Amino acid sequence: MNEDRIAGTARNLGGKVQEGAGKLAGDSVTDLKGKVNEVVGSAQDAYGKAADAVMDGAAAVKDSAADAADYVANLVKERPYTVAVGAFFVGWAISHISAHRRDYY
């Protein structure tokens, strides 16, 4: 939970209290200010949730990339000749495709 979520929740709760106090006292200005604080607090909390989701997604991508790098490093270590032959054929296929594409242009 980041600071925006905490501050947004606090502002939302404060707005509810302010709105209730305004209604109790019959003060429409305080009531309106409370409603505004509730809306602003909810928006700030939503922003914090979105930021948390982005950070969680970035961490998941980073972990996946590290796992993939470990897998490739382990594969190269265990089967270097297989990887070399595979890399040769991938390079050959790319050059073959690019050579034929030049014929069309």
MOPAC internal coordinates of N, CA, C and O (Angstrom, degrees):
PM7 1SCF
backbone

  N    0.0000 0     0.00 0     0.00 0    0    0    0
  C    1.4526 1     0.00 0     0.00 0    1    0    0
  C    1.5283 1   107.92 1     0.00 0    2    1    0
  O    1.2310 1   121.20 1   -52.81 1    3    2    1
  N    1.3241 1   115.31 1   127.19 1    3    2    1
  C    1.4607 1   118.38 1  -178.26 1    5    3    2
  C    1.5365 1   111.35 1   -96.59 1    6    5    3
  O    1.2310 1   121.22 1    -2.28 1    7    6    5
  N    1.3067 1   115.28 1   177.72 1    7    6    5
  C    1.4686 1   121.29 1  -175.37 1    9    7    6
  C    1.5237 1   112.45 1   -63.82 1   10    9    7
  O    1.2310 1   120.04 1   146.43 1   11   10    9
  N    1.3357 1   117.52 1   -33.57 1   11   10    9
  C    1.4659 1   119.99 1  -179.79 1   13   11   10
  C    1.5225 1   111.30 1   -64.99 1   14   13   11
  O    1.2310 1   120.23 1   141.75 1   15   14   13
  N    1.3113 1   117.16 1   -38.25 1   15   14   13
  C    1.4685 1   119.59 1   178.90 1   17   15   14
  C    1.5199 1   110.83 1   -67.02 1   18   17   15
  O    1.2310 1   120.61 1   138.05 1   19   18   17
  N    1.3201 1   116.44 1   -41.95 1   19   18   17
  C    1.4701 1   120.22 1  -179.65 1   21   19   18
  C    1.5283 1   110.35 1   -65.89 1   22   21   19
  O    1.2310 1   120.91 1   131.81 1   23   22   21
  N    1.3359 1   115.87 1   -48.19 1   23   22   21
  C    1.4634 1   119.83 1  -179.39 1   25   23   22
  C    1.5241 1   111.07 1   -65.13 1   26   25   23
  O    1.2310 1   120.00 1   140.68 1   27   26   25
  N    1.3242 1   117.61 1   -39.32 1   27   26   25
  C    1.4581 1   120.86 1   179.14 1   29   27   26
  C    1.5174 1   112.40 1   -64.43 1   30   29   27
  O    1.2310 1   120.87 1   136.93 1   31   30   29
  N    1.3288 1   115.95 1   -43.07 1   31   30   29
  C    1.4611 1   119.61 1   178.15 1   33   31   30
  C    1.5280 1   110.98 1   -64.65 1   34   33   31
  O    1.2310 1   120.71 1   138.15 1   35   34   33
  N    1.3313 1   116.24 1   -41.85 1   35   34   33
  C    1.4653 1   119.87 1   178.83 1   37   35   34
  C    1.5257 1   110.79 1   -63.80 1   38   37   35
  O    1.2310 1   120.41 1   138.48 1   39   38   37
  N    1.3255 1   116.82 1   -41.52 1   39   38   37
  C    1.4735 1   119.48 1  -179.04 1   41   39   38
  C    1.5319 1   110.26 1   -68.21 1   42   41   39
  O    1.2310 1   120.78 1   142.36 1   43   42   41
  N    1.3274 1   116.12 1   -37.64 1   43   42   41
  C    1.4600 1   120.36 1   177.71 1   45   43   42
  C    1.5296 1   110.64 1   -62.18 1   46   45   43
  O    1.2310 1   120.62 1   133.11 1   47   46   45
  N    1.3259 1   116.41 1   -46.89 1   47   46   45
  C    1.4660 1   119.84 1   178.86 1   49   47   46
  C    1.5299 1   111.66 1   -64.91 1   50   49   47
  O    1.2310 1   120.77 1   138.89 1   51   50   49
  N    1.3258 1   116.14 1   -41.11 1   51   50   49
  C    1.4620 1   120.27 1   176.96 1   53   51   50
  C    1.5150 1   111.35 1   -61.48 1   54   53   51
  O    1.2310 1   120.75 1   141.65 1   55   54   53
  N    1.3354 1   116.17 1   -38.35 1   55   54   53
  C    1.4621 1   120.31 1   177.89 1   57   55   54
  C    1.5102 1   111.95 1   -65.13 1   58   57   55
  O    1.2310 1   120.67 1   142.14 1   59   58   57
  N    1.3438 1   116.33 1   -37.86 1   59   58   57
  C    1.4698 1   119.16 1   177.55 1   61   59   58
  C    1.5248 1   111.22 1   -64.67 1   62   61   59
  O    1.2310 1   121.03 1   138.60 1   63   62   61
  N    1.3241 1   115.63 1   -41.40 1   63   62   61
  C    1.4680 1   119.62 1   177.68 1   65   63   62
  C    1.5242 1   110.00 1   -64.26 1   66   65   63
  O    1.2310 1   121.10 1   135.49 1   67   66   65
  N    1.3333 1   115.49 1   -44.51 1   67   66   65
  C    1.4623 1   120.16 1  -179.76 1   69   67   66
  C    1.5323 1   110.65 1   -62.85 1   70   69   67
  O    1.2310 1   120.56 1   138.28 1   71   70   69
  N    1.3223 1   116.54 1   -41.72 1   71   70   69
  C    1.4623 1   120.47 1   178.52 1   73   71   70
  C    1.5344 1   110.74 1   -62.67 1   74   73   71
  O    1.2310 1   121.01 1   135.25 1   75   74   73
  N    1.3334 1   115.68 1   -44.75 1   75   74   73
  C    1.4658 1   119.56 1   178.12 1   77   75   74
  C    1.5188 1   112.29 1   -61.67 1   78   77   75
  O    1.2310 1   120.58 1   139.11 1   79   78   77
  N    1.3350 1   116.51 1   -40.89 1   79   78   77
  C    1.4656 1   120.13 1   178.58 1   81   79   78
  C    1.5209 1   110.66 1   -65.26 1   82   81   79
  O    1.2310 1   120.71 1   141.66 1   83   82   81
  N    1.3343 1   116.25 1   -38.34 1   83   82   81
  C    1.4640 1   119.82 1   179.01 1   85   83   82
  C    1.5177 1   111.92 1   -65.91 1   86   85   83
  O    1.2310 1   120.74 1   139.42 1   87   86   85
  N    1.3321 1   116.19 1   -40.58 1   87   86   85
  C    1.4628 1   119.44 1   178.29 1   89   87   86
  C    1.5257 1   111.26 1   -67.27 1   90   89   87
  O    1.2310 1   121.04 1   139.27 1   91   90   89
  N    1.3488 1   115.62 1   -40.73 1   91   90   89
  C    1.4638 1   120.50 1  -179.44 1   93   91   90
  C    1.5220 1   111.26 1   -63.91 1   94   93   91
  O    1.2310 1   120.94 1   140.44 1   95   94   93
  N    1.3300 1   115.82 1   -39.56 1   95   94   93
  C    1.4648 1   120.21 1  -178.09 1   97   95   94
  C    1.5249 1   111.99 1   -86.41 1   98   97   95
  O    1.2310 1   120.16 1   171.04 1   99   98   97
  N    1.3239 1   117.30 1    -8.96 1   99   98   97
  C    1.4601 1   119.88 1  -177.63 1  101   99   98
  C    1.5153 1   112.52 1    76.29 1  102  101   99
  O    1.2310 1   120.26 1  -160.27 1  103  102  101
  N    1.3223 1   117.10 1    19.73 1  103  102  101
  C    1.4656 1   122.66 1  -178.51 1  105  103  102
  C    1.5273 1   108.54 1   -97.53 1  106  105  103
  O    1.2310 1   121.05 1   -74.93 1  107  106  105
  N    1.3310 1   115.61 1   105.07 1  107  106  105
  C    1.4597 1   119.63 1  -176.44 1  109  107  106
  C    1.5309 1   112.79 1   -69.86 1  110  109  107
  O    1.2310 1   119.63 1   152.31 1  111  110  109
  N    1.3295 1   118.32 1   -27.69 1  111  110  109
  C    1.4700 1   121.63 1   178.76 1  113  111  110
  C    1.5285 1   110.15 1   -67.26 1  114  113  111
  O    1.2310 1   120.47 1   133.68 1  115  114  113
  N    1.3329 1   116.70 1   -46.32 1  115  114  113
  C    1.4639 1   120.72 1   178.58 1  117  115  114
  C    1.5297 1   110.08 1   -65.27 1  118  117  115
  O    1.2310 1   120.72 1   141.38 1  119  118  117
  N    1.3160 1   116.22 1   -38.62 1  119  118  117
  C    1.4637 1   121.17 1   177.06 1  121  119  118
  C    1.5239 1   110.18 1   -60.15 1  122  121  119
  O    1.2310 1   120.37 1   133.21 1  123  122  121
  N    1.3294 1   116.91 1   -46.79 1  123  122  121
  C    1.4666 1   121.65 1  -179.84 1  125  123  122
  C    1.5196 1   111.40 1   -65.51 1  126  125  123
  O    1.2310 1   120.10 1   137.93 1  127  126  125
  N    1.3291 1   117.41 1   -42.07 1  127  126  125
  C    1.4676 1   120.54 1   177.71 1  129  127  126
  C    1.5313 1   110.58 1   -61.21 1  130  129  127
  O    1.2310 1   120.40 1   142.25 1  131  130  129
  N    1.3176 1   116.85 1   -37.75 1  131  130  129
  C    1.4567 1   120.71 1   177.60 1  133  131  130
  C    1.5159 1   111.70 1   -63.76 1  134  133  131
  O    1.2310 1   120.52 1   137.50 1  135  134  133
  N    1.3268 1   116.62 1   -42.50 1  135  134  133
  C    1.4690 1   120.42 1   178.10 1  137  135  134
  C    1.5265 1   110.85 1   -64.00 1  138  137  135
  O    1.2310 1   120.53 1   139.34 1  139  138  137
  N    1.3245 1   116.59 1   -40.66 1  139  138  137
  C    1.4681 1   120.45 1   177.99 1  141  139  138
  C    1.5271 1   110.22 1   -62.98 1  142  141  139
  O    1.2310 1   120.17 1   136.27 1  143  142  141
  N    1.3263 1   117.27 1   -43.73 1  143  142  141
  C    1.4647 1   120.23 1   178.62 1  145  143  142
  C    1.5322 1   111.62 1   -63.90 1  146  145  143
  O    1.2310 1   120.32 1   145.19 1  147  146  145
  N    1.3207 1   116.99 1   -34.81 1  147  146  145
  C    1.4608 1   119.67 1   176.20 1  149  147  146
  C    1.5271 1   111.09 1   -63.12 1  150  149  147
  O    1.2310 1   120.73 1   133.83 1  151  150  149
  N    1.3280 1   116.20 1   -46.17 1  151  150  149
  C    1.4633 1   120.78 1  -178.97 1  153  151  150
  C    1.5283 1   110.73 1   -64.84 1  154  153  151
  O    1.2310 1   120.54 1   134.87 1  155  154  153
  N    1.3261 1   116.57 1   -45.13 1  155  154  153
  C    1.4694 1   120.53 1   179.55 1  157  155  154
  C    1.5300 1   110.43 1   -64.07 1  158  157  155
  O    1.2310 1   120.61 1   138.95 1  159  158  157
  N    1.3357 1   116.44 1   -41.05 1  159  158  157
  C    1.4622 1   120.01 1   178.17 1  161  159  158
  C    1.5132 1   112.08 1   -64.26 1  162  161  159
  O    1.2310 1   120.19 1   139.51 1  163  162  161
  N    1.3275 1   117.24 1   -40.49 1  163  162  161
  C    1.4652 1   120.70 1   177.29 1  165  163  162
  C    1.5260 1   111.16 1   -64.10 1  166  165  163
  O    1.2310 1   120.52 1   139.17 1  167  166  165
  N    1.3233 1   116.62 1   -40.83 1  167  166  165
  C    1.4631 1   120.35 1   178.66 1  169  167  166
  C    1.5281 1   110.98 1   -65.24 1  170  169  167
  O    1.2310 1   120.45 1   138.26 1  171  170  169
  N    1.3070 1   116.75 1   -41.74 1  171  170  169
  C    1.4623 1   120.34 1   179.14 1  173  171  170
  C    1.5220 1   110.77 1   -65.77 1  174  173  171
  O    1.2310 1   120.08 1   141.29 1  175  174  173
  N    1.3246 1   117.44 1   -38.71 1  175  174  173
  C    1.4612 1   121.63 1   176.46 1  177  175  174
  C    1.5288 1   110.59 1   -64.34 1  178  177  175
  O    1.2310 1   120.12 1   138.43 1  179  178  177
  N    1.3335 1   117.37 1   -41.57 1  179  178  177
  C    1.4652 1   121.41 1   178.07 1  181  179  178
  C    1.5276 1   110.81 1   -63.28 1  182  181  179
  O    1.2310 1   120.71 1   139.03 1  183  182  181
  N    1.3280 1   116.24 1   -40.97 1  183  182  181
  C    1.4618 1   120.13 1   176.22 1  185  183  182
  C    1.5271 1   110.71 1   -61.04 1  186  185  183
  O    1.2310 1   120.51 1   137.59 1  187  186  185
  N    1.3230 1   116.64 1   -42.41 1  187  186  185
  C    1.4598 1   120.81 1   178.38 1  189  187  186
  C    1.5161 1   111.92 1   -63.38 1  190  189  187
  O    1.2310 1   120.48 1   140.79 1  191  190  189
  N    1.3439 1   116.69 1   -39.21 1  191  190  189
  C    1.4694 1   120.12 1   177.08 1  193  191  190
  C    1.5235 1   110.60 1   -63.54 1  194  193  191
  O    1.2310 1   120.48 1   137.25 1  195  194  193
  N    1.3213 1   116.68 1   -42.75 1  195  194  193
  C    1.4640 1   120.31 1   179.06 1  197  195  194
  C    1.5252 1   110.96 1   -63.83 1  198  197  195
  O    1.2310 1   120.47 1   138.23 1  199  198  197
  N    1.3156 1   116.70 1   -41.77 1  199  198  197
  C    1.4692 1   120.30 1   178.79 1  201  199  198
  C    1.5330 1   110.57 1   -64.21 1  202  201  199
  O    1.2310 1   120.36 1   139.92 1  203  202  201
  N    1.3264 1   116.93 1   -40.08 1  203  202  201
  C    1.4672 1   120.24 1   176.63 1  205  203  202
  C    1.5250 1   110.89 1   -62.19 1  206  205  203
  O    1.2310 1   120.65 1   138.31 1  207  206  205
  N    1.3300 1   116.36 1   -41.69 1  207  206  205
  C    1.4684 1   120.33 1  -179.89 1  209  207  206
  C    1.5253 1   111.29 1   -63.60 1  210  209  207
  O    1.2310 1   120.51 1   139.32 1  211  210  209
  N    1.3199 1   116.64 1   -40.68 1  211  210  209
  C    1.4691 1   120.47 1   178.70 1  213  211  210
  C    1.5306 1   110.45 1   -64.69 1  214  213  211
  O    1.2310 1   120.73 1   136.74 1  215  214  213
  N    1.3157 1   116.20 1   -43.26 1  215  214  213
  C    1.4594 1   119.81 1   179.89 1  217  215  214
  C    1.5284 1   111.21 1   -65.37 1  218  217  215
  O    1.2310 1   120.20 1   140.76 1  219  218  217
  N    1.3345 1   117.22 1   -39.24 1  219  218  217
  C    1.4631 1   120.54 1   177.06 1  221  219  218
  C    1.5246 1   110.86 1   -64.59 1  222  221  219
  O    1.2310 1   120.53 1   139.31 1  223  222  221
  N    1.3324 1   116.59 1   -40.69 1  223  222  221
  C    1.4620 1   120.52 1   177.80 1  225  223  222
  C    1.5152 1   111.88 1   -64.39 1  226  225  223
  O    1.2310 1   120.47 1   138.23 1  227  226  225
  N    1.3231 1   116.71 1   -41.77 1  227  226  225
  C    1.4630 1   120.30 1   178.48 1  229  227  226
  C    1.5275 1   111.02 1   -63.93 1  230  229  227
  O    1.2310 1   120.29 1   140.80 1  231  230  229
  N    1.3150 1   117.06 1   -39.20 1  231  230  229
  C    1.4683 1   120.48 1   178.35 1  233  231  230
  C    1.5194 1   110.62 1   -65.73 1  234  233  231
  O    1.2310 1   120.26 1   141.84 1  235  234  233
  N    1.3322 1   117.10 1   -38.16 1  235  234  233
  C    1.4647 1   120.38 1   178.71 1  237  235  234
  C    1.5214 1   111.00 1   -66.06 1  238  237  235
  O    1.2310 1   120.26 1   139.36 1  239  238  237
  N    1.3303 1   117.11 1   -40.64 1  239  238  237
  C    1.4684 1   120.71 1   178.02 1  241  239  238
  C    1.5223 1   110.44 1   -64.71 1  242  241  239
  O    1.2310 1   120.73 1   138.22 1  243  242  241
  N    1.3131 1   116.21 1   -41.78 1  243  242  241
  C    1.4655 1   120.61 1   179.48 1  245  243  242
  C    1.5311 1   110.55 1   -62.52 1  246  245  243
  O    1.2310 1   120.44 1   136.10 1  247  246  245
  N    1.3288 1   116.77 1   -43.90 1  247  246  245
  C    1.4611 1   120.33 1   178.82 1  249  247  246
  C    1.5265 1   111.56 1   -64.08 1  250  249  247
  O    1.2310 1   120.46 1   139.14 1  251  250  249
  N    1.3302 1   116.73 1   -40.86 1  251  250  249
  C    1.4634 1   120.69 1   179.13 1  253  251  250
  C    1.5253 1   111.07 1   -65.03 1  254  253  251
  O    1.2310 1   120.43 1   139.41 1  255  254  253
  N    1.3292 1   116.79 1   -40.59 1  255  254  253
  C    1.4541 1   120.38 1   178.99 1  257  255  254
  C    1.5270 1   110.90 1   -64.54 1  258  257  255
  O    1.2310 1   120.53 1   140.02 1  259  258  257
  N    1.3206 1   116.59 1   -39.98 1  259  258  257
  C    1.4657 1   120.10 1   178.29 1  261  259  258
  C    1.5259 1   110.33 1   -65.61 1  262  261  259
  O    1.2310 1   120.07 1   140.06 1  263  262  261
  N    1.3326 1   117.47 1   -39.94 1  263  262  261
  C    1.4622 1   120.51 1   177.44 1  265  263  262
  C    1.5266 1   111.26 1   -63.90 1  266  265  263
  O    1.2310 1   120.55 1   138.21 1  267  266  265
  N    1.3378 1   116.56 1   -41.79 1  267  266  265
  C    1.4636 1   120.54 1   179.12 1  269  267  266
  C    1.5235 1   110.77 1   -64.89 1  270  269  267
  O    1.2310 1   120.26 1   138.77 1  271  270  269
  N    1.3177 1   117.10 1   -41.23 1  271  270  269
  C    1.4668 1   120.01 1   178.73 1  273  271  270
  C    1.5264 1   110.79 1   -64.14 1  274  273  271
  O    1.2310 1   120.25 1   139.48 1  275  274  273
  N    1.3133 1   117.13 1   -40.52 1  275  274  273
  C    1.4693 1   120.23 1   176.86 1  277  275  274
  C    1.5175 1   111.34 1   -63.33 1  278  277  275
  O    1.2310 1   120.47 1   139.50 1  279  278  277
  N    1.3406 1   116.70 1   -40.50 1  279  278  277
  C    1.4599 1   120.60 1   179.69 1  281  279  278
  C    1.5222 1   110.86 1   -63.44 1  282  281  279
  O    1.2310 1   120.41 1   133.99 1  283  282  281
  N    1.3304 1   116.82 1   -46.01 1  283  282  281
  C    1.4724 1   120.54 1  -179.33 1  285  283  282
  C    1.5221 1   110.21 1   -65.28 1  286  285  283
  O    1.2310 1   119.91 1   137.39 1  287  286  285
  N    1.3193 1   117.78 1   -42.61 1  287  286  285
  C    1.4702 1   120.40 1   179.32 1  289  287  286
  C    1.5242 1   110.51 1   -62.58 1  290  289  287
  O    1.2310 1   120.10 1   139.61 1  291  290  289
  N    1.2997 1   117.41 1   -40.39 1  291  290  289
  C    1.4595 1   121.45 1   178.58 1  293  291  290
  C    1.5294 1   110.67 1   -67.21 1  294  293  291
  O    1.2310 1   120.24 1   139.87 1  295  294  293
  N    1.3316 1   117.14 1   -40.13 1  295  294  293
  C    1.4598 1   121.21 1   178.77 1  297  295  294
  C    1.5297 1   111.17 1   -63.97 1  298  297  295
  O    1.2310 1   120.27 1   137.50 1  299  298  297
  N    1.3234 1   117.09 1   -42.50 1  299  298  297
  C    1.4643 1   120.84 1   179.16 1  301  299  298
  C    1.5291 1   110.27 1   -65.72 1  302  301  299
  O    1.2310 1   120.68 1   142.25 1  303  302  301
  N    1.3094 1   116.31 1   -37.75 1  303  302  301
  C    1.4569 1   120.25 1   179.89 1  305  303  302
  C    1.5294 1   111.47 1   -68.50 1  306  305  303
  O    1.2310 1   120.02 1   138.31 1  307  306  305
  N    1.3252 1   117.56 1   -41.69 1  307  306  305
  C    1.4593 1   121.29 1  -176.33 1  309  307  306
  C    1.5210 1   113.38 1   -81.59 1  310  309  307
  O    1.2310 1   119.82 1   146.57 1  311  310  309
  N    1.3297 1   117.94 1   -33.43 1  311  310  309
  C    1.4673 1   121.50 1  -175.60 1  313  311  310
  C    1.5252 1   110.83 1  -135.20 1  314  313  311
  O    1.2310 1   119.79 1  -112.07 1  315  314  313
  N    1.3126 1   118.00 1    67.93 1  315  314  313
  C    1.4624 1   119.45 1  -175.16 1  317  315  314
  C    1.5276 1   113.40 1   -65.83 1  318  317  315
  O    1.2310 1   119.94 1   143.44 1  319  318  317
  N    1.3235 1   117.72 1   -36.56 1  319  318  317
  C    1.4630 1   119.69 1  -178.24 1  321  319  318
  C    1.5279 1   111.27 1   -71.43 1  322  321  319
  O    1.2310 1   120.25 1   141.42 1  323  322  321
  N    1.2984 1   117.13 1   -38.58 1  323  322  321
  C    1.4626 1   120.75 1   177.60 1  325  323  322
  C    1.5219 1   110.39 1   -62.67 1  326  325  323
  O    1.2310 1   120.64 1   137.67 1  327  326  325
  N    1.3149 1   116.38 1   -42.33 1  327  326  325
  C    1.4634 1   120.56 1   178.72 1  329  327  326
  C    1.5236 1   110.29 1   -65.66 1  330  329  327
  O    1.2310 1   119.95 1   139.41 1  331  330  329
  N    1.3172 1   117.69 1   -40.59 1  331  330  329
  C    1.4667 1   120.82 1  -179.98 1  333  331  330
  C    1.5267 1   111.09 1   -64.10 1  334  333  331
  O    1.2310 1   120.32 1   136.36 1  335  334  333
  N    1.3275 1   116.99 1   -43.64 1  335  334  333
  C    1.4651 1   120.48 1   178.97 1  337  335  334
  C    1.5352 1   109.82 1   -65.35 1  338  337  335
  O    1.2310 1   120.40 1   138.34 1  339  338  337
  N    1.3413 1   116.84 1   -41.66 1  339  338  337
  C    1.4598 1   120.33 1   177.60 1  341  339  338
  C    1.5193 1   111.58 1   -62.11 1  342  341  339
  O    1.2310 1   120.36 1   137.87 1  343  342  341
  N    1.3175 1   116.93 1   -42.13 1  343  342  341
  C    1.4644 1   120.79 1   179.03 1  345  343  342
  C    1.5245 1   110.73 1   -64.63 1  346  345  343
  O    1.2310 1   120.30 1   142.13 1  347  346  345
  N    1.3329 1   117.04 1   -37.87 1  347  346  345
  C    1.4618 1   121.02 1   177.69 1  349  347  346
  C    1.5209 1   110.42 1   -60.44 1  350  349  347
  O    1.2310 1   120.59 1   131.93 1  351  350  349
  N    1.3378 1   116.49 1   -48.07 1  351  350  349
  C    1.4542 1   120.01 1  -177.74 1  353  351  350
  C    1.5300 1   112.49 1   -68.07 1  354  353  351
  O    1.2310 1   119.91 1   145.51 1  355  354  353
  N    1.3036 1   117.77 1   -34.49 1  355  354  353
  C    1.4630 1   120.33 1   175.77 1  357  355  354
  C    1.5276 1   109.48 1   -65.33 1  358  357  355
  O    1.2310 1   119.95 1   136.38 1  359  358  357
  N    1.3268 1   117.71 1   -43.62 1  359  358  357
  C    1.4600 1   121.27 1   177.21 1  361  359  358
  C    1.5106 1   112.13 1   -62.72 1  362  361  359
  O    1.2310 1   120.75 1   138.75 1  363  362  361
  N    1.3241 1   116.17 1   -41.25 1  363  362  361
  C    1.4651 1   120.76 1   178.38 1  365  363  362
  C    1.5235 1   110.20 1   -63.09 1  366  365  363
  O    1.2310 1   120.15 1   136.35 1  367  366  365
  N    1.3366 1   117.32 1   -43.65 1  367  366  365
  C    1.4606 1   120.72 1  -179.30 1  369  367  366
  C    1.5307 1   110.82 1   -63.57 1  370  369  367
  O    1.2310 1   120.19 1   138.58 1  371  370  369
  N    1.3197 1   117.24 1   -41.42 1  371  370  369
  C    1.4660 1   120.14 1   179.49 1  373  371  370
  C    1.5197 1   110.72 1   -64.36 1  374  373  371
  O    1.2310 1   120.36 1   136.08 1  375  374  373
  N    1.3219 1   116.91 1   -43.92 1  375  374  373
  C    1.4634 1   119.27 1   179.74 1  377  375  374
  C    1.5229 1   110.99 1   -67.26 1  378  377  375
  O    1.2310 1   119.97 1   143.64 1  379  378  377
  N    1.3180 1   117.66 1   -36.36 1  379  378  377
  C    1.4551 1   121.93 1   179.15 1  381  379  378
  C    1.5299 1   110.55 1   -65.65 1  382  381  379
  O    1.2310 1   120.30 1   136.90 1  383  382  381
  N    1.3307 1   117.04 1   -43.10 1  383  382  381
  C    1.4610 1   121.33 1   179.16 1  385  383  382
  C    1.5206 1   110.67 1   -66.36 1  386  385  383
  O    1.2310 1   120.38 1   136.79 1  387  386  385
  N    1.3305 1   116.87 1   -43.21 1  387  386  385
  C    1.4670 1   119.02 1  -178.37 1  389  387  386
  C    1.5219 1   111.11 1   -69.14 1  390  389  387
  O    1.2310 1   119.52 1   148.29 1  391  390  389
  N    1.3263 1   118.53 1   -31.71 1  391  390  389
  C    1.4649 1   120.81 1   177.89 1  393  391  390
  C    1.5234 1   110.45 1   -67.03 1  394  393  391
  O    1.2310 1   119.90 1   141.14 1  395  394  393
  N    1.3021 1   117.80 1   -38.86 1  395  394  393
  C    1.4623 1   120.79 1   179.70 1  397  395  394
  C    1.5203 1   111.83 1   -75.61 1  398  397  395
  O    1.2310 1   119.41 1   153.31 1  399  398  397
  N    1.2992 1   118.74 1   -26.69 1  399  398  397
  C    1.4642 1   120.82 1   177.78 1  401  399  398
  C    1.5171 1   110.40 1   -69.25 1  402  401  399
  O    1.2310 1   119.83 1   147.98 1  403  402  401
  N    1.3310 1   117.92 1   -32.02 1  403  402  401
  C    1.4644 1   120.46 1   179.43 1  405  403  402
  C    1.5145 1   110.51 1   -66.41 1  406  405  403
  O    1.2310 1   120.26 1   152.01 1  407  406  405
  N    1.3376 1   117.11 1   -27.99 1  407  406  405
  C    1.4649 1   119.54 1   179.74 1  409  407  406
  C    1.5285 1   111.74 1   -67.87 1  410  409  407
  O    1.2310 1   119.86 1   153.03 1  411  410  409
  N    1.3133 1   117.86 1   -26.97 1  411  410  409
  C    1.4582 1   120.99 1  -178.67 1  413  411  410
  C    1.5147 1   113.02 1   -81.10 1  414  413  411
  O    1.2310 1   119.40 1   158.84 1  415  414  413
  N    1.2977 1   118.75 1   -21.16 1  415  414  413
  C    1.4529 1   120.93 1  -176.96 1  417  415  414
  C    1.4524 1   108.77 1   -99.07 1  418  417  415
  O    1.2310 1   120.10 1   180.00 1  419  418  417

